[in-house]
Amino acid sequence: MGEALRVAVAGLGTVGAETVRLLAKRREVIASHAGRPVEVVAVSARSKGKDRGFDMSGIDWADDPLALAARDDVDVVCELIGGSDGVAKTLVETAMASGKSVVTANKALLAHHGSELARKAEAGGVTLAYEAAVAGGIPIIRALREGLVVNEVSRVYGILNGTCNYILTAMRESGRAFDDVLSEAQALGYAEADPTFDVDGIDAAHKLALLSALAFGHVVDFGAVHTEGIRSISALDIAYAEEFGYRIKLLGIAERTEEGIRQRVHPCMVAKQAPIAQVEGVFNAVMAEGDAVGTTLHYGRGAGAGPTASAVIGDIVDIASGRGAPVFGVPADQLSESTEAPWESMRGGYYVRLMVIDRPGVLADVTAIMRDQNISLESMVQRGRDPYEKVPVALTTHEVDEASMRKALADIAKLDAVQEPPAMIRVVDL
């Protein structure tokens, strides 16, 4: 058996601590798979005295995480600090410049600087591995980069944020409002005190930017990801979705079109029988469509200490055994500049909910506006009657382009009888 691979871990939150603990607990099986022992020689975190559930004896402590990159007895630095810039970015750059490979779970860092960091890894002859950055314990990076290498991927999509999926699942099962379920998710530890990155779709967009670059061989382009969250989803919308035969999911979708690559994160209505509609609670799922393999489904826990640490250690074992691949599947200088498909030309079905004054002629005005934009209605529901009071009206459309749909909604919102901005969710055929 070869010499030990020496690892330093920066960041001892739930994932970092679990990584160190599992490396010690499973050291024999890890060594057998890696062909050499893997040892944690140094760690760094904000507080030294905190009990993190593993034995610190024999492991050096560094108050400054950047000191880990300067150590001669470190081969791999695990960056588990987080953040798109600051000390996390400096640590990764310094470690690679010092000839050390890096394992990270930091999707924000890679979404904003992934192509630049890939070039630096290649220039330094080191590995930059990030399986844990997307979908936790689901090995989707390895699947796209290695398992599906012979395929021309046409689309990759999925549920990439467990917090949003938990909230939407609980809203459907209980009929409660978004704010109520969000508070519950925070109490259970499924949502942060500041849930912005999750519920506004930013976390999923970070992950989608990486999947798109890997699937289609282009530079990471986070700015090209159209991003919407789930704050506007109401219990009423979820009930209507059920009535129409759909479920609402926050999806990240990257697809190759004749106009270029389209990357988008937004709430979607998907048919109840679709595999992605069956993914509930905090679970994630990613589906990839390739010309040789067809459609593949990758399902599991997308976050949490154990799943994410599992992915981190998988990358460490690859480095220890000498297995490696370009960060985004091809050398960085072969990554293409992505051509962004126009958002306005995207076509699909739509769900629209209106809150209108219940009086004669309102629906005729709405359908006339739809007609003027060449929008064909598939179904319409008005529950109950309350003359001259506000009532909900829900409808779904046949396929139409985004620009026409937005123009119709803008015109509908100007009607005197329409009491709230129209709610709109895209219907996606998966």
C-alpha positions in Angstrom: 0.0 0.0 0.0 1.3 3.4 -0.9 2.1 6.5 1.2 -0.8 8.1 3.0 -2.7 10.9 1.3 -2.6 13.8 3.8 -5.7 15.9 4.0 -6.5 19.3 5.7 -10.1 20.3 6.3 -11.1 24.0 6.4 -14.5 24.5 8.0 -15.9 22.2 10.7 -19.6 22.8 10.5 -21.9 19.8 10.1 -20.3 18.7 6.9 -16.7 19.3 7.8 -17.0 17.5 11.2 -18.8 14.6 9.6 -16.1 14.3 6.9 -13.4 14.1 9.5 -15.4 11.6 11.6 -16.2 9.3 8.7 -12.5 9.4 7.4 -11.5 8.0 10.8 -14.4 5.6 11.3 -14.1 4.1 7.8 -10.3 4.4 7.4 -9.7 0.7 6.5 -12.4 0.5 3.8 -11.3 3.9 2.4 -7.7 2.8 2.3 -8.7 -0.4 0.4 -10.5 1.6 -2.2 -7.9 4.3 -2.5 -4.9 2.0 -2.5 -3.3 4.0 0.2 -4.2 5.4 3.7 -6.0 8.7 3.9 -5.1 10.8 7.0 -6.5 14.1 8.3 -3.4 16.0 9.5 -4.8 19.5 10.1 -8.1 21.4 10.5 -9.3 24.9 10.8 -12.5 26.5 12.0 -13.8 29.5 13.9 -13.8 28.0 17.3 -11.3 25.5 18.6 -13.0 24.4 21.8 -16.3 23.2 20.4 -17.1 19.5 20.7 -17.5 18.3 17.1 -17.9 14.6 17.8 -14.5 13.3 16.8 -11.1 12.8 18.4 -8.8 15.8 17.8 -5.7 14.1 19.1 -3.1 13.8 16.4 -4.7 16.5 14.2 -3.1 19.9 14.1 -5.2 23.1 14.6 -4.8 26.2 12.4 -6.5 29.4 13.5 -6.1 30.8 10.0 -7.5 28.4 7.3 -5.0 29.9 4.8 -2.2 28.3 6.8 -3.4 24.9 5.6 -2.5 25.8 2.1 1.1 26.6 3.1 1.8 23.3 4.9 4.3 21.0 3.3 2.6 17.9 4.9 -0.8 18.5 3.2 -1.7 17.0 -0.2 -5.4 17.9 -0.4 -7.3 20.8 1.1 -11.0 20.4 1.7 -12.7 23.8 1.5 -15.9 23.5 3.5 -16.2 27.1 4.5 -18.7 28.4 1.9 -19.2 31.7 0.2 -18.5 32.8 -3.3 -15.6 35.0 -2.5 -13.5 36.0 0.5 -11.4 33.5 2.4 -12.9 30.4 0.7 -11.8 31.7 -2.8 -8.4 32.7 -1.5 -7.9 29.4 0.2 -8.8 27.4 -3.0 -6.5 29.6 -5.2 -3.6 29.5 -2.7 -3.9 25.7 -2.2 -3.8 25.0 -6.0 -1.0 27.5 -6.5 0.9 25.6 -3.8 0.5 22.3 -5.7 -2.3 20.9 -3.6 -5.5 19.4 -4.9 -8.8 20.8 -3.6 -12.1 19.2 -2.7 -15.0 21.6 -2.2 -18.7 21.6 -1.5 -19.0 25.3 -2.4 -21.5 25.7 -5.3 -21.6 29.5 -5.0 -17.8 29.8 -5.4 -17.8 27.5 -8.5 -20.9 29.1 -10.0 -19.2 32.5 -9.9 -15.6 31.5 -10.5 -15.7 27.9 -11.8 -14.1 28.4 -15.2 -11.3 30.6 -13.8 -10.6 28.1 -11.1 -10.6 25.2 -13.6 -7.9 27.0 -15.6 -5.8 27.5 -12.4 -6.2 23.8 -11.4 -4.9 22.7 -14.8 -2.1 25.2 -14.8 -1.0 23.8 -11.4 -1.4 20.2 -12.4 -3.8 19.5 -9.5 -7.4 18.3 -9.1 -10.4 20.5 -8.3 -13.2 18.2 -7.2 -16.8 19.3 -6.3 -19.2 16.3 -6.2 -20.6 17.6 -3.0 -21.5 21.0 -4.5 -24.5 19.7 -6.4 -27.2 17.5 -4.9 -25.3 16.3 -1.9 -24.9 12.6 -1.8 -26.2 12.0 -5.4 -23.1 11.4 -7.6 -24.4 13.4 -10.5 -21.1 15.2 -11.3 -19.4 11.8 -11.8 -22.4 10.5 -13.8 -22.3 13.4 -16.2 -18.5 13.7 -16.5 -17.7 10.0 -16.7 -20.8 7.7 -16.9 -22.5 9.6 -19.7 -19.4 10.7 -21.5 -20.4 9.1 -24.8 -23.7 10.8 -24.9 -24.7 14.1 -26.4 -26.9 15.5 -23.6 -29.9 17.4 -24.7 -31.3 18.3 -21.3 -30.5 18.0 -17.6 -33.0 19.0 -15.0 -34.2 18.3 -11.5 -35.1 19.2 -8.0 -31.9 20.8 -6.7 -33.1 22.3 -3.4 -34.5 20.2 -0.6 -35.8 23.2 1.4 -38.1 24.3 -1.4 -39.2 20.7 -2.1 -40.0 20.2 1.6 -42.1 23.4 1.6 -44.0 22.6 -1.5 -44.6 19.0 -0.4 -45.9 20.2 3.1 -48.1 22.9 1.5 -49.7 20.3 -0.7 -50.2 17.7 2.1 -51.5 20.2 4.7 -53.1 23.0 2.7 -51.2 25.5 4.7 -49.7 28.8 3.5 -46.1 29.4 2.4 -45.1 31.5 5.4 -46.5 28.9 7.9 -44.7 26.0 6.3 -41.4 28.0 6.0 -41.5 28.7 9.7 -41.9 25.0 10.3 -39.0 24.2 8.0 -36.8 26.6 9.9 -37.8 25.0 13.2 -36.9 21.6 11.9 -33.6 22.8 10.6 -34.6 22.3 6.9 -34.4 26.1 6.2 -31.9 28.7 7.4 -32.9 31.7 9.6 -32.4 33.7 6.4 -33.9 31.5 3.7 -33.3 33.8 0.8 -30.8 31.6 -1.1 -33.1 28.7 -0.9 -36.6 30.0 -1.4 -35.6 32.6 -4.0 -34.0 29.9 -6.2 -30.4 31.2 -5.9 -29.0 27.9 -4.4 -30.6 25.9 -7.2 -29.3 28.3 -9.8 -25.8 27.9 -8.5 -26.1 24.2 -8.9 -27.7 24.4 -12.3 -24.9 26.6 -13.7 -22.4 23.8 -12.8 -24.6 21.1 -14.3 -25.1 23.0 -17.5 -21.4 23.7 -18.0 -20.6 20.0 -17.4 -23.4 18.7 -19.6 -22.9 21.1 -22.5 -19.2 21.9 -22.3 -19.5 25.7 -21.9 -17.9 28.1 -19.5 -19.9 28.5 -16.2 -22.4 31.3 -16.7 -24.4 31.9 -13.6 -25.6 35.2 -15.0 -27.4 33.4 -17.8 -29.6 31.4 -15.4 -33.1 32.8 -15.3 -34.0 32.5 -11.6 -37.4 32.6 -9.8 -38.3 31.3 -6.4 -41.4 30.0 -4.6 -42.5 32.8 -2.4 -45.4 33.6 -4.7 -46.8 30.1 -4.6 -50.1 29.9 -2.7 -52.0 27.1 -1.2 -54.7 27.9 -3.7 -52.3 27.4 -6.6 -51.2 24.0 -5.2 -54.9 23.0 -4.9 -55.6 24.0 -8.5 -52.5 22.1 -9.7 -53.9 19.0 -8.1 -57.3 19.5 -9.8 -55.6 20.0 -13.2 -53.5 16.8 -12.7 -50.2 18.5 -11.8 -47.8 19.0 -8.9 -45.7 22.1 -8.4 -42.0 21.7 -8.1 -39.1 24.2 -8.2 -37.0 22.8 -11.0 -33.6 23.7 -12.5 -33.6 23.0 -16.2 -30.7 23.3 -18.6 -31.4 22.4 -22.2 -29.8 22.6 -25.6 -32.0 24.4 -28.2 -31.6 25.5 -31.8 -31.1 29.1 -30.4 -28.5 28.1 -27.8 -28.4 26.9 -24.2 -31.3 27.9 -22.0 -30.8 27.7 -18.2 -33.7 28.4 -15.9 -34.8 27.9 -12.3 -38.5 28.5 -11.5 -41.7 26.8 -10.2 -43.1 24.3 -12.7 -46.3 22.4 -13.0 -45.4 18.8 -13.9 -47.8 15.9 -14.5 -48.5 13.9 -11.4 -47.3 10.7 -13.1 -44.0 12.2 -14.1 -41.1 10.6 -12.1 -39.9 14.0 -10.9 -43.4 14.7 -9.4 -42.9 11.7 -7.1 -39.8 13.3 -5.4 -41.1 14.6 -2.1 -39.8 16.2 1.1 -36.2 17.1 1.4 -35.1 14.7 -1.4 -33.4 15.8 -4.6 -33.5 14.3 -8.0 -31.6 15.0 -11.2 -32.6 13.7 -14.7 -30.3 13.7 -17.7 -31.3 13.0 -21.3 -28.7 11.6 -23.6 -28.9 10.4 -27.2 -27.4 7.0 -26.4 -28.7 6.2 -22.9 -32.1 7.9 -23.1 -33.3 9.4 -19.8 -31.6 8.6 -16.5 -32.8 9.4 -13.0 -30.5 10.1 -10.1 -32.3 10.4 -6.7 -31.3 10.8 -3.1 -30.7 13.2 -0.2 -29.4 16.5 -1.6 -28.0 17.9 1.6 -27.2 17.1 5.2 -24.0 16.1 7.0 -23.9 12.4 6.0 -24.8 12.7 2.3 -22.5 15.7 1.6 -19.6 14.2 3.6 -20.0 11.0 1.6 -19.6 13.0 -1.6 -16.5 14.8 -0.2 -14.9 11.6 0.7 -15.6 10.1 -2.7 -13.6 12.9 -4.3 -10.8 12.4 -1.8 -10.6 8.7 -2.6 -10.5 9.5 -6.4 -7.6 11.8 -5.8 -5.8 9.2 -3.6 -6.2 6.5 -6.2 -5.0 8.8 -9.1 -8.4 9.0 -10.8 -9.0 12.4 -12.2 -10.7 14.3 -15.0 -11.0 17.9 -16.2 -13.1 20.0 -13.9 -15.9 20.4 -16.4 -15.3 17.3 -18.4 -13.0 18.9 -21.0 -9.9 21.0 -20.7 -10.7 24.6 -19.7 -9.5 26.1 -22.9 -12.0 23.9 -24.8 -15.0 25.1 -22.9 -17.2 27.1 -25.3 -18.7 30.5 -24.7 -22.3 29.7 -24.1 -24.9 31.1 -26.5 -27.9 32.1 -24.4 -31.2 31.1 -25.9 -33.6 34.0 -25.8 -36.0 33.7 -22.9 -38.9 35.3 -24.8 -39.0 32.6 -27.4 -39.3 29.7 -25.0 -42.5 27.8 -25.6 -44.7 25.8 -23.3 -48.0 25.6 -21.5 -49.0 28.0 -18.7 -51.1 28.0 -15.6 -52.7 31.3 -14.7 -54.7 32.3 -11.6 -56.7 35.5 -11.5 -58.5 37.2 -8.6 -61.4 39.0 -10.2 -64.6 40.7 -9.4 -67.4 38.3 -10.1 -69.5 40.2 -12.6 -70.7 39.6 -16.2 -68.2 40.0 -19.0 -65.0 39.5 -17.0 -64.1 36.1 -18.5 -65.0 37.3 -21.9 -62.5 40.2 -21.5 -59.8 37.8 -20.3 -60.3 35.3 -23.1 -60.3 38.2 -25.7 -56.9 39.3 -24.5 -55.7 35.7 -24.7 -57.1 35.4 -28.2 -55.3 38.6 -29.4 -52.0 37.0 -28.4 -52.9 33.7 -30.2 -53.1 31.9 -26.9 -55.4 28.8 -26.8 -57.0 27.8 -23.5 -56.9 24.2 -22.5 -59.1 24.4 -19.3 -60.7 27.0 -17.0 -62.1 26.7 -13.5 -64.1 29.1 -11.4 -64.9 27.8 -8.0 -68.2 29.1 -6.6 -70.0 32.4 -7.2 -69.9 35.5 -5.1 -71.5 38.3 -7.2 -69.5 41.5 -7.3 -67.0 40.1 -4.8 -63.4 38.8 -5.5 -63.2 35.2 -6.7 -60.4 33.0 -8.1 -60.3 31.9 -11.7 -57.7 29.4 -12.8 -56.8 28.4 -16.4 -54.2 26.5 -18.3 -53.1 27.1 -21.9 -51.8 25.1 -24.8 -48.3 25.8 -25.9 -47.4 29.4 -26.4 -44.2 31.5 -26.4 -43.1 33.4 -23.2 -43.3 36.8 -24.8 -46.9 36.4 -25.8 -47.9 35.1 -22.4 -46.2 38.0 -20.6 -47.9 40.5 -22.9 -51.3 38.9 -22.3 -50.8 38.9 -18.5 -49.7 42.6 -18.6 -52.9 43.5 -20.4 -55.1 41.3 -18.1 -53.6 43.0 -15.1 -54.9 46.4 -16.4 -58.6 45.2 -16.4 -60.6 46.9 -13.7 -62.1 43.6 -12.5 -58.7 42.1 -11.8 -57.8 42.7 -8.2 -54.3 41.2 -7.9 -51.4 40.7 -10.2 -52.0 37.5 -12.1 -50.2 34.4 -10.8 -48.4 32.4 -13.4 -46.6 29.0 -13.3 -45.1 27.3 -16.4 -46.3 23.9 -17.3 -43.4 21.7 -18.2 -43.6 18.4 -20.2 -41.1 16.0 -18.7 
